[in-house]
Amino acid sequence: MGEFKVHRVRFFDYMPAAIRAMAFNAHTERLALGRMDGSVEIFNFADHYFQEKVIPGKDSRSIEALCWVGGRLFSAGLNGEVTEYDLESLRPKYSLEAYGGPIWTITSNSQGAHLAIGCEDGTVKLFEVLEESIQFERNLDRQKGRILSISWHPSGAQIAAGMMDMIRVFDVPTGRAVQRLLVDRGFGGSKSRETVVWSVVFLSDFTIISGDSAGKVQVWDGHTGTLVKTHLVTKWDVLALSVSKDESSVVAGTSEGTVIQFQFIAPTLQQQDKEWVRTRTFKNHTHDVRALAEIETAIVSGGMDTQLVVRPLLEKFDERSHASALRKIHFPHRNLVFCAKKAGLLLFQFPGQLELWRLGESDGHGKPGDSLPLKRKPEKLLHLKRKGEDHICCSALSSCGGWLAYSTMSSVRLYRLQTDNNDISITKVPKLPKVLRSAHQLCFSSDSSKLFAASSQSSVLVIALSQSECKYVHTLKPKSGSRQPIHLMTNSVDGKWLSTANSDCEIHVYNVQKLKLHCIVPVYGSCPSAMGIHPTTNNLTMVHADQQIFEYSIVEKQYTDWSRKLQKQGLHNLWLDRDTPVTHVTFNPKNPEQILLHDMHMFCIIDQSLPLPDQKTQFYNQMTLRSLSEQGRPSHLHAFKICKTFQDLLSVSLLDDQSLVMVERPLLAITSQLPAPVRQKKFAT
Amino acid sequence: MATLNEGFTLCGLVQTPSASDSAIQGIELDGDSDHAVVTDSTRSVTLYKVSDQKPLGSWTVKQGQLLTCPAVFNFQTKEYVVVSDNKVIRVWKDEDLSLDKAFKATVSADVWRVHSAPGGEPVVLFQRGAVRLLDSLLSAPQQPIEDILSEEEVIRWSTNIVAEKQHFVLFMTEQKGEHFLYAQRFNPNTLQKYRLEGEDSGAPPLSFSASLRDKHINLLYLYPNGCVYQSVVAVRGPVGLEGVQDLPRSLRLRLPVGEGELGAASAVALDEAHVAVVGMPHPSARTGKDFLCIWNTNFQTLQAGREMVGRIHGQVWCYLGKLFVPHGKALSVIPYECQKCSLASALGKLRCAGIAVSTSSVAVPSWNTLLHGDQPQGPTKIVDTRKSKLRRKGQSAPALTVDQVLELIKTGPVEEVQREVEALVSRGDAQDLQLSVGRLACHLVARSQVETAFYAPGALAQLVQTQCLCHSVCPDLLLLALEHKDYFLCQLCLQLFPDIPEVVTCACLKTFISVPDGDVEMVSLEPDSVFMEGLLAAGARGGQQNGFSPPLFEEDSCDPHHQPKPPQHQDKKNPTLQLEVCPVGLHKAVLLNAVLQTPYSDNLLLPHLKDLNTQQVILFLQYLQFVYLKYPQDVYTQTAGLRSPTMTQIIDWVCLLLDAHFMVLVMAPDAKGLLSSLQSFVKSQLKLFSELGQIEGSLQQLHKMKPSKDISQYSIEVIELF
């Protein structure tokens, strides 16, 4: 097959933000995730936990809590505002000042008619959910001390609110506080410190469960206001609680990174009386578990260590499948790295800045496995800080390295880059067309004469670029009338075709020369996670979140024979069992048979000329092939050539000089940048 | 030995109107090791190239303005910083021509000093005790500056030290006759306050000097009565200790001050053992206090001295092997060298660590020795028991003063002298003892030398056991003890004196070897000879224990050409047993061990070793070989606290003896067996080491096979896919 020179890049200091809040919408099976930097991510749990949408953050926005009302998503934060998000244009729809100081929590009642927020000034404020907005209704009795957590009774008649050193139960119709549950302080030195009730859960049988900073999970009787049971689970804080839909199980997240499950069961067999019993402890985090959700079959947790963990509850599964496997989501399911193939430049996208690097050089040759001596070290050419307080949501670098563009929620900026020898000059292109206000995706045509910007309602703006000016040309609109944002966009090398994919799983192919829609690829049930147009055959290769691969001939408007063969024979189980989506598809212009793909844990070259593996074939066969003689190999070859030498991959691209660029971000490097976890006494320390 | 090299004049000094003030405020280092930044007491800063004795640049503030702190060099930004009129901080670069055009910032409080050290950011210390990093201060010059010090407290001295990335500012303050040391640490910022023990006279210290050693800050300060004290502040300070702590001090040096007290003098630590003092009289010169001297604090000896012409202002700076001393009308630069004297370097080689520590602090009583008893060995015990006995006795008879005892020594009978000395030693507190013990010992020895009948072994032993004596104080003591065959005293001296000259060591050795065993067995010796008893007991058991055979013979068995020949003068019938029997008696062995453990320097010892005759050498070698052979097998389990020679000491002595007498030994028929067995030792050692060398090679191969995981940020690699 061949040797590749690989630029192994580890200088992209990508650092995901810590997870602060999450809310699961059981109806749509979407998980909304709020991070410390104010960004919100939507994961589709029905579609292999695919990260469907990302709403970029903003400096002034903070998210303390998230809440779904039907299909609408609300957040509240310490900036004192309640925000509703527009999930189609991926931006806040409106923000409403609550006038109660920082907001610690937001929850809706089960009817979806009201929102309750807990404020720093001690008020619980009720908002009525209207068709297009929300409206302040009234305050419940104001208390001394902040309201940190709120839970509605499923009937909507009462609210339990966690405060400092106590829990208050409010009667919603009258607004009166009807119960005061005093929460004990911690032991020893922490006696003098107030106990913070970080989380409460109000069950339909009027049981209140609370988690507090003294490390206790307590069960209360909400009618009488009496303490039923105390579980001391940690020396540190219990930060989050989540109850299952049938109210038979509650999970608690702690500062130690553990998630502890409590179940409502009879403590001994044959006994009728049930009580809350601590059952299981999961430890998948190293730091605070700040956000939790117990869904039908799994416990979802996230926190300071930035990873999203889906821990399946194995008793809910009959057999082992990919759904019953522990899943950790570290990296976004979209590209943050862009490579100028001709110029050998790399663009790294951070929320606050862009970095442009020139790859190093080596003139040596070496055996496979060798590291070559460096003739020139990689060099950081540019550090471009964004303007304004909106975070960067997408960026692009032209393949010649002459253009650079990025977009935030409020503006698009385009720059002209000029490199001669070692000097780089950057000039901002003034006066962009007015229609170009923001973009979900940006991409340059391969000859750098056009800029495509994915705009609202799945439309694409075509901008013509020249040395002197840039001019709006046309808006490409899908026929389907989908309002969903485009999350993938790619164009062909010959400049004729542009293809887009949106969250409705629709893939449109446009003819850029004629500026009209060419065809729609048949809609497949899983969202495409990567796609690319072949440079010579103009076949569109798509990989979906469920790991299926399709190849569609744009010219003939039908699936290719290879794709049909692949679907008929089916993909290998080991391929389907992978738990990270393919995030990049590219091709080898020198060898049209080859398709290059990668996910977080592997890099793969599909050789279409070779036979497809069936279920009996050894799928990961590189080691075997290496050990075989030249003559013995052909009988063992199959189309999927998988290399796992490189781990924690963020990007793989093939430069024009046939060398590969692998951008790795070792998880260890991310971990090492996290703050120190809470101190735990280990054995004999 | 420390030496003062030929000095030169760096620059002339203008005479200041008042005679007491110096014309120089400060001398600081530049980024270049050959540069010195000299700030005079009025208006100008001059940069000198020291080796060329010429100025490279000079900057002056306007008439009417005054520099109030020495200019320092900011090693991070390569700029100079000075303060004028207490509040104006000026920053300028090498190439700037005028100070007036330099960057200026006026701060809101009076500045005491700006400090800078390589590896750290410059720090500004305000007169009221607040400390700021220069950068943060310059970014907001008018920031409010808090008062740390109380109303009447004034800063007398300050410095900064960078240790282990930890930045320190130390400053000494005076308040109503009391002195305090403040240690300000950065990151995290903590301020620790210490109280200095006051001197009896109540006089303030004349000078301070701080240096960093072994993760501790050593503070040296000189009092007008000539006492140089040292205090130690840990770099990793006691976190969370509030309030004022007492700073314990120890006396390092008591300088002879002549008549009156020192006026303008200054002491600066050169290394762990040497202190440069300026402005004190030379002990051997008649008059004048204008000397620059280097003292060794370990041995309390004057190492070098030089008279400085003209007034000395009690200022001395020490940078990179050069002393800067302003005197008269000139600023002199005097290069110095402090070599570790052979004795000192041998200290590390011969004393095991624990003992070395305690002996080096012989001069000064420390809490450690009092509370924890660093010397678990006999002497202290003996002193204790005798002390208590004497206390009982002492109640009846009134005790005599030191001078009275000295008088008594000149004429009194042995018994009375003995009694009074013991009484004195047991009652005197440590510091008085320090001073009187030397005089007592000298007088005792002097009388014994004159009057052969007079010899007071008990009194001398008592004095030696105070650990306040050393050989230099009373050089004739050990020889006198040898003369009188007082082996107990010899052993004590060998154990406790850190500074016995090699010639005396050799004399002891010679006497010990040649003394008949019978003579020694009578003598009662220091009882800590468990080591030797262990060896001898093992020897007596004899034969092969549990299949053991000495490595020597194991080695020989695989060498067919070599027949082990036992030493000829010993019993020829039983060669194996030969080696198991100690060639000398127990007490003799104990004495020899004491010799083995004394400090020495190879070069100085070698000529004196040649004085031994062949028989002595052979016997000593046999003894050494015996100890060497027995040592590893039987004694290694014993605690290190025992006074036993180390393996290295034994081997070193074997080598030295062979070096000194090799020709003679080769010729002597008696030594043939001994030499050949020693040679087979060496062979076996060589073989062992070559084996180890081979293992090292394979270990390195293992390392190579497992290349360290690539952790670099970027690499270009080649992969192959099939």
Interface residues (C-beta under 8 A of the other chain):
Chain A: M1 G2 E3 F4 K5 V6 H7 R8 V9 R10 F11 G360 E361 S362 H365 G366 K367 P368 G369 D370 S371 L372 L374 K377 P378 I605 Q622 L625 R626 R633 L637 K641 C643 T645 S659
Chain B: D710 S712 Q713 Y714 S715 I716 E717 V718 I719 E720 L721 F722
